[in-house]
């Protein structure tokens, strides 16, 4: 049985992101996967990296203590799925804080002779399900930082066999039919993950 960590970052239960999260959870559960839903807002995750945490960042013997439960969940996963909206061409602050506080030296990467080496290579599948207010062109013109984070950085530290980046662009103008089609696409991709 594949254990998947679904990281969800959106505070509103009525949001399109919440509907996307539910499709992801339902489809993976239907496949028999062991789904660990990490709803950052519902769990009250604190995204603020403290001064003490920053000072102890390189101390791999102790750096996980403030977020040990989240680190344990990440280490137990064989697959990762992130569901969140893109805001201001970036992550919701709570998701950025999750990366800052949980993806630590000794957890997501190691330093060997000054070089970064991946440490999440047990993650075999990686998927992102997101939405943008911007058009694909505007996201591209802004450099599309969220996509690059996953397709370059997270991909490097995980080395997954499969990576899916599923994005619905231009949310400000998308129709109900467009949203339904994207929900169906996400369901189909979760069946293939």
C-alpha positions in Angstrom: 0.0 0.0 0.0 1.4 3.4 -1.0 1.4 6.0 1.8 0.7 9.5 0.4 1.0 12.8 2.2 -1.5 15.3 0.8 -0.4 18.8 1.9 -3.3 21.3 1.6 -3.0 25.0 2.0 -6.2 27.0 1.7 -8.2 28.4 4.6 -11.7 28.4 3.0 -13.7 25.2 3.1 -16.0 26.5 0.2 -13.0 27.2 -2.1 -12.2 25.6 -5.4 -9.0 24.4 -3.8 -11.0 22.6 -1.2 -12.9 20.8 -4.0 -9.6 19.9 -5.6 -8.3 18.5 -2.3 -11.4 16.4 -1.9 -11.1 14.9 -5.4 -7.4 14.1 -4.6 -8.2 12.4 -1.3 -11.2 10.5 -2.7 -9.4 9.2 -5.7 -6.3 8.1 -3.9 -8.4 6.5 -1.1 -10.5 4.7 -3.7 -7.2 3.3 -5.1 -6.4 1.8 -1.7 -3.7 4.3 -0.9 -3.0 5.2 2.8 -3.8 8.9 2.7 -2.4 11.3 5.3 -4.1 14.6 4.8 -2.1 17.5 6.2 -4.5 20.5 6.2 -2.1 23.2 7.3 -4.8 25.7 8.2 -7.0 23.2 10.0 -4.1 21.9 12.0 -3.0 25.4 13.0 0.5 25.0 11.5 2.7 27.9 12.5 4.6 29.0 9.4 6.9 31.4 11.3 10.5 30.3 11.5 11.8 31.6 14.8 15.2 33.1 15.5 16.1 30.0 17.5 15.1 27.7 14.7 17.1 29.7 12.2 20.2 29.6 14.4 19.8 25.9 14.9 19.0 25.2 11.2 22.2 23.4 10.4 22.1 21.3 13.6 20.6 18.1 12.1 20.6 16.4 15.5 18.1 19.0 16.9 16.6 21.0 14.0 13.5 18.9 13.6 12.3 19.1 17.3 9.9 22.0 16.8 8.2 20.3 13.8 8.9 16.6 14.6 5.4 15.4 13.8 5.5 17.0 10.4 8.9 15.6 9.7 7.8 12.1 10.7 4.8 12.4 8.3 7.1 13.5 5.5 9.5 10.7 6.1 6.7 8.1 6.2 5.4 9.1 2.8 6.1 7.4 -0.5 4.2 10.0 -2.5 3.5 13.7 -2.1 0.6 15.7 -3.4 0.3 19.4 -2.8 -3.0 21.2 -3.2 -3.0 25.0 -2.9 -3.9 28.2 -4.8 -1.3 30.4 -6.3 -1.5 33.9 -4.7 0.6 36.8 -6.0 2.6 34.4 -8.1 3.6 32.5 -5.0 2.6 30.1 -2.3 0.1 30.9 0.4 2.4 32.1 3.3 1.5 29.0 5.4 2.8 26.7 2.7 6.0 28.7 2.3 6.4 28.5 6.1 5.9 24.7 5.8 8.8 24.5 3.4 11.0 26.8 5.6 10.3 24.9 8.8 10.0 21.2 7.7 12.2 20.9 4.6 15.4 21.1 6.7 19.0 19.9 6.4 19.0 16.3 7.2 15.3 16.0 6.2 14.9 17.1 2.6 18.6 17.5 1.7 22.0 16.9 3.1 25.2 18.9 2.7 28.2 16.8 1.6 31.5 18.7 1.1 29.5 21.9 0.7 27.2 20.3 -2.0 23.5 19.7 -1.6 22.4 16.1 -2.0 18.7 14.9 -2.1 17.3 13.2 1.1 13.7 12.5 0.2 14.5 9.9 -2.4 11.9 7.5 -0.9 9.2 9.8 -2.4 8.5 8.0 -5.7 5.5 10.1 -6.9 5.0 13.8 -6.7 1.9 15.8 -7.8 0.8 19.4 -7.6 -2.8 20.5 -8.0 -3.2 24.3 -8.1 -5.0 27.2 -9.6 -3.9 30.7 -10.8 -5.8 33.9 -11.2 -3.3 34.7 -14.0 -3.2 33.4 -17.5 -0.5 31.0 -18.5 1.3 33.9 -20.3 1.2 36.2 -17.2 2.5 33.3 -15.0 5.3 32.6 -17.5 6.2 36.3 -17.7 6.4 36.5 -13.9 8.8 33.5 -14.0 6.2 31.1 -12.5 8.0 30.6 -9.2 5.6 28.0 -7.8 6.0 25.7 -10.8 9.8 26.1 -10.8 9.9 25.3 -7.1 8.3 21.9 -7.7 9.8 21.0 -11.1 13.3 22.0 -10.1 13.9 22.1 -6.4 11.4 19.6 -4.9 11.9 17.3 -7.9 15.7 17.4 -7.2 15.3 16.5 -3.5 12.8 13.7 -4.2 13.9 12.3 -7.5 10.4 10.9 -8.1 9.6 8.4 -10.9 6.5 10.5 -11.7 5.8 14.2 -11.4 2.5 15.8 -12.4 2.0 19.6 -12.2 -1.7 20.2 -12.8 -2.7 23.9 -13.0 -5.9 25.7 -13.8 -5.0 29.2 -15.0 -7.1 32.3 -15.4 -9.5 31.4 -12.5 -11.0 34.9 -12.7 -12.6 34.0 -16.0 -12.9 30.3 -16.0 -16.5 28.9 -16.4 -18.3 26.3 -14.4 -17.7 23.9 -17.2 -14.0 24.7 -17.1 -13.8 24.1 -13.4 -15.7 20.8 -13.8 -13.4 19.7 -16.6 -10.3 20.5 -14.4 -11.8 18.5 -11.5 -12.3 15.6 -13.9 -8.7 15.9 -15.1 -7.4 15.9 -11.6 -9.4 12.7 -10.8 -8.0 11.1 -13.9 -4.4 12.0 -13.0 -4.8 10.8 -9.5 -6.0 7.4 -11.0 -2.7 7.3 -12.9 -0.3 8.7 -10.3 
